[in-house]
Amino acid sequence: MRDISVITTNSEANKARLNAVREAYWNGCLDTKLYELEVLEYRLRMTLDIEEPTEDQQKILFFMLPAQIIGLGIAWGFDDEEVSDDIRDFVAKNVGTIRTALAL
């Protein structure tokens, strides 16, 4: 399995660029109703026991994913088995932080 430890961005420009990529991808998925991001809903249901995750909750999780997962997801699809496993591992390791971000 790949190491999915959080990749630090060493400048504000890098952080802004990554967030712009996240925003563009997220918005593109909404426009096309891309099913591949259903993995986010599934993870919120299974790991955090959220019965009906909202779009806002899914977006918060998406924006928390580290750069490595975002890049692999864009390249291979977020529904790719390995990318999905990376998301599962990220969520499992960051349950407390995610719960806080979602105000649960």
A tleap script that builds the chain and sets N, CA, C and O, in Angstrom:
source leaprc.protein.ff14SB
mol = sequence {
  NMET ARG ASP ILE SER VAL ILE THR THR ASN
  SER GLU ALA ASN LYS ALA ARG LEU ASN ALA
  VAL ARG GLU ALA TYR TRP ASN GLY CYS LEU
  ASP THR LYS LEU TYR GLU LEU GLU VAL LEU
  GLU TYR ARG LEU ARG MET THR LEU ASP ILE
  GLU GLU PRO THR GLU ASP GLN GLN LYS ILE
  LEU PHE PHE MET LEU PRO ALA GLN ILE ILE
  GLY LEU GLY ILE ALA TRP GLY PHE ASP ASP
  GLU GLU VAL SER ASP ASP ILE ARG ASP PHE
  VAL ALA LYS ASN VAL GLY THR ILE ARG THR
  ALA LEU ALA CLEU
}
set mol.1.N position { 0.837 -1.177 0.000 }
set mol.1.CA position { 0.000 0.000 0.000 }
set mol.1.C position { 0.882 1.240 0.000 }
set mol.1.O position { 1.963 1.252 0.589 }
set mol.2.N position { 0.408 2.272 -0.663 }
set mol.2.CA position { 1.153 3.516 -0.730 }
set mol.2.C position { 1.122 4.255 0.593 }
set mol.2.O position { 0.194 4.099 1.388 }
set mol.3.N position { 2.161 5.070 0.821 }
set mol.3.CA position { 2.193 5.960 1.977 }
set mol.3.C position { 1.344 7.176 1.641 }
set mol.3.O position { 1.636 7.888 0.680 }
set mol.4.N position { 0.293 7.421 2.426 }
set mol.4.CA position { -0.578 8.556 2.140 }
set mol.4.C position { -0.482 9.609 3.239 }
set mol.4.O position { -1.436 10.341 3.501 }
set mol.5.N position { 0.673 9.670 3.869 }
set mol.5.CA position { 0.843 10.694 4.891 }
set mol.5.C position { 0.644 12.065 4.253 }
set mol.5.O position { 0.897 12.266 3.065 }
set mol.6.N position { 0.190 12.981 5.067 }
set mol.6.CA position { -0.122 14.312 4.559 }
set mol.6.C position { 1.134 14.946 3.975 }
set mol.6.O position { 2.175 15.028 4.627 }
set mol.7.N position { 1.009 15.384 2.751 }
set mol.7.CA position { 2.106 16.065 2.071 }
set mol.7.C position { 2.001 17.544 2.420 }
set mol.7.O position { 0.974 18.177 2.179 }
set mol.8.N position { 3.043 18.072 2.972 }
set mol.8.CA position { 2.987 19.480 3.346 }
set mol.8.C position { 3.274 20.339 2.135 }
set mol.8.O position { 4.125 20.021 1.304 }
set mol.9.N position { 2.550 21.424 2.058 }
set mol.9.CA position { 2.822 22.397 1.012 }
set mol.9.C position { 3.640 23.483 1.667 }
set mol.9.O position { 3.280 23.983 2.732 }
set mol.10.N position { 4.725 23.846 1.043 }
set mol.10.CA position { 5.694 24.720 1.692 }
set mol.10.C position { 5.507 26.189 1.370 }
set mol.10.O position { 6.356 27.005 1.732 }
set mol.11.N position { 4.434 26.547 0.708 }
set mol.11.CA position { 4.220 27.961 0.445 }
set mol.11.C position { 2.735 28.236 0.290 }
set mol.11.O position { 1.947 27.337 -0.003 }
set mol.12.N position { 2.375 29.472 0.488 }
set mol.12.CA position { 0.981 29.876 0.299 }
set mol.12.C position { 0.570 29.698 -1.159 }
set mol.12.O position { -0.577 29.356 -1.446 }
set mol.13.N position { 1.500 29.927 -2.073 }
set mol.13.CA position { 1.191 29.756 -3.500 }
set mol.13.C position { 0.835 28.300 -3.803 }
set mol.13.O position { -0.102 28.042 -4.558 }
set mol.14.N position { 1.568 27.349 -3.225 }
set mol.14.CA position { 1.264 25.933 -3.424 }
set mol.14.C position { -0.093 25.578 -2.838 }
set mol.14.O position { -0.862 24.837 -3.450 }
set mol.15.N position { -0.389 26.100 -1.658 }
set mol.15.CA position { -1.688 25.834 -1.026 }
set mol.15.C position { -2.813 26.393 -1.882 }
set mol.15.O position { -3.832 25.733 -2.087 }
set mol.16.N position { -2.631 27.602 -2.377 }
set mol.16.CA position { -3.649 28.229 -3.218 }
set mol.16.C position { -3.848 27.446 -4.516 }
set mol.16.O position { -4.979 27.258 -4.963 }
set mol.17.N position { -2.761 26.995 -5.110 }
set mol.17.CA position { -2.830 26.220 -6.353 }
set mol.17.C position { -3.576 24.906 -6.115 }
set mol.17.O position { -4.435 24.532 -6.913 }
set mol.18.N position { -3.258 24.206 -5.034 }
set mol.18.CA position { -3.934 22.947 -4.723 }
set mol.18.C position { -5.420 23.184 -4.477 }
set mol.18.O position { -6.254 22.411 -4.948 }
set mol.19.N position { -5.757 24.231 -3.753 }
set mol.19.CA position { -7.174 24.520 -3.510 }
set mol.19.C position { -7.904 24.893 -4.793 }
set mol.19.O position { -9.084 24.578 -4.947 }
set mol.20.N position { -7.214 25.561 -5.719 }
set mol.20.CA position { -7.824 25.888 -7.013 }
set mol.20.C position { -8.105 24.605 -7.805 }
set mol.20.O position { -9.141 24.493 -8.460 }
set mol.21.N position { -7.190 23.652 -7.744 }
set mol.21.CA position { -7.391 22.364 -8.416 }
set mol.21.C position { -8.570 21.638 -7.773 }
set mol.21.O position { -9.435 21.113 -8.473 }
set mol.22.N position { -8.603 21.608 -6.450 }
set mol.22.CA position { -9.723 20.963 -5.750 }
set mol.22.C position { -11.051 21.597 -6.166 }
set mol.22.O position { -12.008 20.896 -6.496 }
set mol.23.N position { -11.096 22.920 -6.145 }
set mol.23.CA position { -12.331 23.637 -6.474 }
set mol.23.C position { -12.764 23.355 -7.904 }
set mol.23.O position { -13.943 23.107 -8.154 }
set mol.24.N position { -11.829 23.388 -8.842 }
set mol.24.CA position { -12.155 23.128 -10.246 }
set mol.24.C position { -12.671 21.705 -10.431 }
set mol.24.O position { -13.655 21.485 -11.138 }
set mol.25.N position { -12.016 20.754 -9.806 }
set mol.25.CA position { -12.440 19.361 -9.951 }
set mol.25.C position { -13.812 19.158 -9.325 }
set mol.25.O position { -14.690 18.538 -9.926 }
set mol.26.N position { -13.995 19.681 -8.120 }
set mol.26.CA position { -15.276 19.540 -7.424 }
set mol.26.C position { -16.396 20.125 -8.278 }
set mol.26.O position { -17.425 19.481 -8.482 }
set mol.27.N position { -16.198 21.336 -8.775 }
set mol.27.CA position { -17.226 21.986 -9.585 }
set mol.27.C position { -17.498 21.220 -10.872 }
set mol.27.O position { -18.644 21.136 -11.313 }
set mol.28.N position { -16.467 20.669 -11.471 }
set mol.28.CA position { -16.649 19.849 -12.667 }
set mol.28.C position { -17.449 18.598 -12.390 }
set mol.28.O position { -18.244 18.163 -13.223 }
set mol.29.N position { -17.242 18.021 -11.227 }
set mol.29.CA position { -17.994 16.823 -10.847 }
set mol.29.C position { -19.456 17.149 -10.623 }
set mol.29.O position { -20.330 16.354 -10.969 }
set mol.30.N position { -19.730 18.296 -10.055 }
set mol.30.CA position { -21.121 18.680 -9.813 }
set mol.30.C position { -21.849 18.901 -11.126 }
set mol.30.O position { -23.013 18.527 -11.271 }
set mol.31.N position { -21.163 19.508 -12.082 }
set mol.31.CA position { -21.774 19.786 -13.376 }
set mol.31.C position { -22.119 18.509 -14.137 }
set mol.31.O position { -23.111 18.469 -14.865 }
set mol.32.N position { -21.317 17.480 -13.975 }
set mol.32.CA position { -21.532 16.243 -14.723 }
set mol.32.C position { -22.119 15.138 -13.859 }
set mol.32.O position { -22.311 14.017 -14.331 }
set mol.33.N position { -22.404 15.443 -12.596 }
set mol.33.CA position { -22.934 14.444 -11.655 }
set mol.33.C position { -22.039 13.206 -11.621 }
set mol.33.O position { -22.518 12.072 -11.648 }
set mol.34.N position { -20.748 13.447 -11.563 }
set mol.34.CA position { -19.769 12.369 -11.603 }
set mol.34.C position { -19.935 11.436 -10.406 }
set mol.34.O position { -19.778 11.849 -9.257 }
set mol.35.N position { -20.248 10.203 -10.681 }
set mol.35.CA position { -20.514 9.244 -9.621 }
set mol.35.C position { -19.265 8.827 -8.852 }
set mol.35.O position { -19.372 8.292 -7.748 }
set mol.36.N position { -18.088 9.062 -9.416 }
set mol.36.CA position { -16.871 8.562 -8.777 }
set mol.36.C position { -16.636 9.169 -7.397 }
set mol.36.O position { -15.929 8.579 -6.581 }
set mol.37.N position { -17.213 10.332 -7.124 }
set mol.37.CA position { -17.036 10.936 -5.804 }
set mol.37.C position { -17.993 10.353 -4.768 }
set mol.37.O position { -18.006 10.793 -3.619 }
set mol.38.N position { -18.792 9.368 -5.169 }
set mol.38.CA position { -19.648 8.687 -4.202 }
set mol.38.C position { -18.831 8.009 -3.111 }
set mol.38.O position { -19.358 7.701 -2.042 }
set mol.39.N position { -17.552 7.776 -3.372 }
set mol.39.CA position { -16.680 7.186 -2.360 }
set mol.39.C position { -16.635 8.074 -1.115 }
set mol.39.O position { -16.489 7.566 -0.003 }
set mol.40.N position { -16.757 9.382 -1.287 }
set mol.40.CA position { -16.752 10.290 -0.139 }
set mol.40.C position { -18.003 10.073 0.706 }
set mol.40.O position { -17.928 9.999 1.933 }
set mol.41.N position { -19.146 9.973 0.047 }
set mol.41.CA position { -20.392 9.707 0.764 }
set mol.41.C position { -20.302 8.377 1.503 }
set mol.41.O position { -20.695 8.277 2.666 }
set mol.42.N position { -19.785 7.363 0.827 }
set mol.42.CA position { -19.655 6.037 1.434 }
set mol.42.C position { -18.765 6.073 2.674 }
set mol.42.O position { -19.112 5.492 3.702 }
set mol.43.N position { -17.621 6.750 2.584 }
set mol.43.CA position { -16.705 6.835 3.720 }
set mol.43.C position { -17.352 7.561 4.895 }
set mol.43.O position { -17.181 7.152 6.043 }
set mol.44.N position { -18.092 8.633 4.621 }
set mol.44.CA position { -18.768 9.362 5.698 }
set mol.44.C position { -19.829 8.482 6.353 }
set mol.44.O position { -20.021 8.534 7.568 }
set mol.45.N position { -20.506 7.688 5.557 }
set mol.45.CA position { -21.513 6.769 6.110 }
set mol.45.C position { -20.859 5.680 6.958 }
set mol.45.O position { -21.259 5.438 8.096 }
set mol.46.N position { -19.857 5.034 6.391 }
set mol.46.CA position { -19.282 3.845 7.020 }
set mol.46.C position { -18.356 4.158 8.184 }
set mol.46.O position { -18.362 3.446 9.189 }
set mol.47.N position { -17.564 5.207 8.063 }
set mol.47.CA position { -16.560 5.485 9.085 }
set mol.47.C position { -17.065 6.442 10.146 }
set mol.47.O position { -16.728 6.295 11.321 }
set mol.48.N position { -17.868 7.422 9.752 }
set mol.48.CA position { -18.340 8.416 10.709 }
set mol.48.C position { -19.814 8.248 11.064 }
set mol.48.O position { -20.371 9.058 11.805 }
set mol.49.N position { -20.442 7.207 10.540 }
set mol.49.CA position { -21.841 6.895 10.843 }
set mol.49.C position { -22.793 8.051 10.568 }
set mol.49.O position { -23.711 8.309 11.347 }
set mol.50.N position { -22.570 8.743 9.462 }
set mol.50.CA position { -23.477 9.801 9.038 }
set mol.50.C position { -24.487 9.153 8.098 }
set mol.50.O position { -24.125 8.663 7.028 }
set mol.51.N position { -25.744 9.154 8.498 }
set mol.51.CA position { -26.769 8.442 7.734 }
set mol.51.C position { -26.939 8.981 6.321 }
set mol.51.O position { -26.965 8.208 5.363 }
set mol.52.N position { -27.053 10.290 6.182 }
set mol.52.CA position { -27.223 10.925 4.873 }
set mol.52.C position { -26.232 12.088 4.747 }
set mol.52.O position { -26.602 13.233 5.009 }
set mol.53.N position { -24.995 11.822 4.355 }
set mol.53.CA position { -24.016 12.912 4.223 }
set mol.53.C position { -24.483 13.959 3.213 }
set mol.53.O position { -24.930 13.631 2.114 }
set mol.54.N position { -24.368 15.205 3.605 }
set mol.54.CA position { -24.762 16.286 2.712 }
set mol.54.C position { -23.647 16.550 1.699 }
set mol.54.O position { -22.510 16.104 1.857 }
set mol.55.N position { -24.013 17.283 0.664 }
set mol.55.CA position { -23.010 17.682 -0.326 }
set mol.55.C position { -21.928 18.531 0.338 }
set mol.55.O position { -20.747 18.394 0.020 }
set mol.56.N position { -22.328 19.406 1.258 }
set mol.56.CA position { -21.352 20.238 1.968 }
set mol.56.C position { -20.384 19.389 2.789 }
set mol.56.O position { -19.188 19.676 2.817 }
set mol.57.N position { -20.882 18.357 3.452 }
set mol.57.CA position { -20.008 17.476 4.223 }
set mol.57.C position { -19.035 16.735 3.317 }
set mol.57.O position { -17.863 16.569 3.656 }
set mol.58.N position { -19.518 16.296 2.178 }
set mol.58.CA position { -18.653 15.606 1.234 }
set mol.58.C position { -17.575 16.554 0.697 }
set mol.58.O position { -16.422 16.160 0.521 }
set mol.59.N position { -17.964 17.797 0.443 }
set mol.59.CA position { -16.998 18.774 -0.058 }
set mol.59.C position { -15.926 19.066 0.996 }
set mol.59.O position { -14.747 19.191 0.666 }
set mol.60.N position { -16.333 19.173 2.249 }
set mol.60.CA position { -15.358 19.406 3.321 }
set mol.60.C position { -14.340 18.272 3.344 }
set mol.60.O position { -13.136 18.518 3.421 }
set mol.61.N position { -14.817 17.040 3.279 }
set mol.61.CA position { -13.903 15.894 3.261 }
set mol.61.C position { -12.994 15.954 2.041 }
set mol.61.O position { -11.786 15.749 2.161 }
set mol.62.N position { -13.557 16.231 0.873 }
set mol.62.CA position { -12.766 16.319 -0.351 }
set mol.62.C position { -11.638 17.328 -0.208 }
set mol.62.O position { -10.507 17.068 -0.618 }
set mol.63.N position { -11.951 18.491 0.380 }
set mol.63.CA position { -10.955 19.551 0.522 }
set mol.63.C position { -9.924 19.232 1.605 }
set mol.63.O position { -8.887 19.890 1.681 }
set mol.64.N position { -10.196 18.243 2.431 }
set mol.64.CA position { -9.225 17.815 3.440 }
set mol.64.C position { -8.243 16.778 2.901 }
set mol.64.O position { -7.185 16.561 3.490 }
set mol.65.N position { -8.583 16.143 1.796 }
set mol.65.CA position { -7.705 15.099 1.253 }
set mol.65.C position { -6.348 15.691 0.892 }
set mol.65.O position { -6.269 16.784 0.331 }
set mol.66.N position { -5.284 14.967 1.214 }
set mol.66.CA position { -3.945 15.467 0.884 }
set mol.66.C position { -3.696 15.497 -0.620 }
set mol.66.O position { -4.379 14.831 -1.398 }
set mol.67.N position { -2.712 16.278 -1.000 }
set mol.67.CA position { -2.368 16.487 -2.407 }
set mol.67.C position { -2.151 15.167 -3.141 }
set mol.67.O position { -2.566 15.027 -4.292 }
set mol.68.N position { -1.520 14.221 -2.506 }
set mol.68.CA position { -1.233 12.941 -3.162 }
set mol.68.C position { -2.525 12.231 -3.570 }
set mol.68.O position { -2.617 11.703 -4.679 }
set mol.69.N position { -3.512 12.215 -2.691 }
set mol.69.CA position { -4.773 11.554 -3.021 }
set mol.69.C position { -5.517 12.335 -4.099 }
set mol.69.O position { -6.103 11.741 -5.004 }
set mol.70.N position { -5.496 13.652 -4.007 }
set mol.70.CA position { -6.139 14.469 -5.038 }
set mol.70.C position { -5.517 14.166 -6.406 }
set mol.70.O position { -6.234 13.950 -7.384 }
set mol.71.N position { -4.206 14.150 -6.469 }
set mol.71.CA position { -3.520 13.884 -7.739 }
set mol.71.C position { -3.833 12.503 -8.291 }
set mol.71.O position { -4.118 12.351 -9.479 }
set mol.72.N position { -3.779 11.498 -7.428 }
set mol.72.CA position { -4.091 10.140 -7.877 }
set mol.72.C position { -5.548 10.017 -8.290 }
set mol.72.O position { -5.875 9.331 -9.258 }
set mol.73.N position { -6.423 10.689 -7.544 }
set mol.73.CA position { -7.848 10.643 -7.876 }
set mol.73.C position { -8.135 11.272 -9.222 }
set mol.73.O position { -8.947 10.761 -9.992 }
set mol.74.N position { -7.476 12.373 -9.506 }
set mol.74.CA position { -7.665 13.026 -10.805 }
set mol.74.C position { -7.101 12.140 -11.916 }
set mol.74.O position { -7.702 12.013 -12.983 }
set mol.75.N position { -5.958 11.537 -11.662 }
set mol.75.CA position { -5.314 10.704 -12.680 }
set mol.75.C position { -6.064 9.394 -12.928 }
set mol.75.O position { -6.262 9.001 -14.078 }
set mol.76.N position { -6.477 8.723 -11.863 }
set mol.76.CA position { -7.042 7.378 -11.981 }
set mol.76.C position { -8.546 7.330 -11.742 }
set mol.76.O position { -9.202 6.352 -12.101 }
set mol.77.N position { -9.087 8.366 -11.144 }
set mol.77.CA position { -10.493 8.367 -10.733 }
set mol.77.C position { -10.588 8.069 -9.254 }
set mol.77.O position { -9.885 7.196 -8.745 }
set mol.78.N position { -11.436 8.775 -8.576 }
set mol.78.CA position { -11.587 8.585 -7.135 }
set mol.78.C position { -12.261 7.268 -6.803 }
set mol.78.O position { -12.191 6.799 -5.667 }
set mol.79.N position { -12.921 6.663 -7.799 }
set mol.79.CA position { -13.537 5.365 -7.591 }
set mol.79.C position { -12.577 4.213 -7.885 }
set mol.79.O position { -12.950 3.050 -7.736 }
set mol.80.N position { -11.351 4.520 -8.298 }
set mol.80.CA position { -10.316 3.493 -8.473 }
set mol.80.C position { -10.094 2.800 -7.132 }
set mol.80.O position { -10.113 3.450 -6.086 }
set mol.81.N position { -9.888 1.505 -7.159 }
set mol.81.CA position { -9.777 0.734 -5.913 }
set mol.81.C position { -8.657 1.241 -5.001 }
set mol.81.O position { -8.859 1.394 -3.796 }
set mol.82.N position { -7.491 1.496 -5.566 }
set mol.82.CA position { -6.372 1.953 -4.735 }
set mol.82.C position { -6.613 3.362 -4.194 }
set mol.82.O position { -6.279 3.647 -3.043 }
set mol.83.N position { -7.184 4.237 -5.003 }
set mol.83.CA position { -7.476 5.588 -4.540 }
set mol.83.C position { -8.539 5.524 -3.441 }
set mol.83.O position { -8.427 6.202 -2.420 }
set mol.84.N position { -9.559 4.713 -3.659 }
set mol.84.CA position { -10.605 4.531 -2.652 }
set mol.84.C position { -10.018 4.003 -1.339 }
set mol.84.O position { -10.408 4.439 -0.256 }
set mol.85.N position { -9.075 3.059 -1.448 }
set mol.85.CA position { -8.399 2.541 -0.247 }
set mol.85.C position { -7.608 3.642 0.450 }
set mol.85.O position { -7.586 3.712 1.679 }
set mol.86.N position { -6.960 4.500 -0.334 }
set mol.86.CA position { -6.211 5.619 0.252 }
set mol.86.C position { -7.150 6.569 0.991 }
set mol.86.O position { -6.817 7.069 2.065 }
set mol.87.N position { -8.320 6.815 0.413 }
set mol.87.CA position { -9.304 7.671 1.078 }
set mol.87.C position { -9.774 7.013 2.362 }
set mol.87.O position { -9.885 7.675 3.394 }
set mol.88.N position { -10.049 5.722 2.310 }
set mol.88.CA position { -10.457 4.980 3.514 }
set mol.88.C position { -9.411 5.120 4.611 }
set mol.88.O position { -9.742 5.397 5.763 }
set mol.89.N position { -8.148 4.927 4.247 }
set mol.89.CA position { -7.069 5.021 5.226 }
set mol.89.C position { -6.938 6.437 5.783 }
set mol.89.O position { -6.725 6.617 6.982 }
set mol.90.N position { -7.065 7.436 4.921 }
set mol.90.CA position { -6.986 8.830 5.359 }
set mol.90.C position { -8.103 9.136 6.356 }
set mol.90.O position { -7.861 9.728 7.408 }
set mol.91.N position { -9.311 8.732 6.021 }
set mol.91.CA position { -10.451 9.002 6.909 }
set mol.91.C position { -10.260 8.280 8.238 }
set mol.91.O position { -10.495 8.861 9.298 }
set mol.92.N position { -9.837 7.028 8.191 }
set mol.92.CA position { -9.640 6.260 9.420 }
set mol.92.C position { -8.590 6.900 10.331 }
set mol.92.O position { -8.737 6.896 11.554 }
set mol.93.N position { -7.544 7.442 9.738 }
set mol.93.CA position { -6.466 8.058 10.530 }
set mol.93.C position { -6.816 9.457 11.020 }
set mol.93.O position { -6.151 9.987 11.911 }
set mol.94.N position { -7.851 10.055 10.447 }
set mol.94.CA position { -8.167 11.452 10.754 }
set mol.94.C position { -9.609 11.649 11.209 }
set mol.94.O position { -10.175 12.724 11.012 }
set mol.95.N position { -10.209 10.628 11.814 }
set mol.95.CA position { -11.611 10.691 12.214 }
set mol.95.C position { -11.891 11.917 13.084 }
set mol.95.O position { -12.850 12.645 12.828 }
set mol.96.N position { -11.079 12.152 14.094 }
set mol.96.CA position { -11.309 13.265 15.005 }
set mol.96.C position { -11.259 14.611 14.292 }
set mol.96.O position { -12.118 15.466 14.507 }
set mol.97.N position { -10.269 14.792 13.458 }
set mol.97.CA position { -10.118 16.046 12.719 }
set mol.97.C position { -11.291 16.240 11.761 }
set mol.97.O position { -11.802 17.351 11.619 }
set mol.98.N position { -11.713 15.176 11.113 }
set mol.98.CA position { -12.837 15.259 10.183 }
set mol.98.C position { -14.127 15.575 10.940 }
set mol.98.O position { -14.913 16.414 10.502 }
set mol.99.N position { -14.345 14.907 12.069 }
set mol.99.CA position { -15.539 15.191 12.873 }
set mol.99.C position { -15.576 16.662 13.280 }
set mol.99.O position { -16.628 17.298 13.230 }
set mol.100.N position { -14.429 17.197 13.681 }
set mol.100.CA position { -14.353 18.606 14.064 }
set mol.100.C position { -14.688 19.503 12.876 }
set mol.100.O position { -15.460 20.453 13.009 }
set mol.101.N position { -14.108 19.201 11.721 }
set mol.101.CA position { -14.360 20.016 10.534 }
set mol.101.C position { -15.824 19.990 10.121 }
set mol.101.O position { -16.356 20.973 9.606 }
set mol.102.N position { -16.467 18.847 10.355 }
set mol.102.CA position { -17.879 18.702 9.998 }
set mol.102.C position { -18.802 19.168 11.121 }
set mol.102.O position { -20.024 19.134 10.981 }
set mol.103.N position { -18.216 19.601 12.230 }
set mol.103.CA position { -18.992 20.053 13.407 }
set mol.103.C position { -19.920 18.953 13.918 }
set mol.103.O position { -21.093 19.193 14.204 }
set mol.104.N position { -19.374 17.750 14.026 }
set mol.104.CA position { -20.165 16.616 14.539 }
set mol.104.C position { -19.932 16.427 16.024 }
set mol.104.O position { -20.510 15.525 16.629 }
savepdb mol mol.pdb
quit
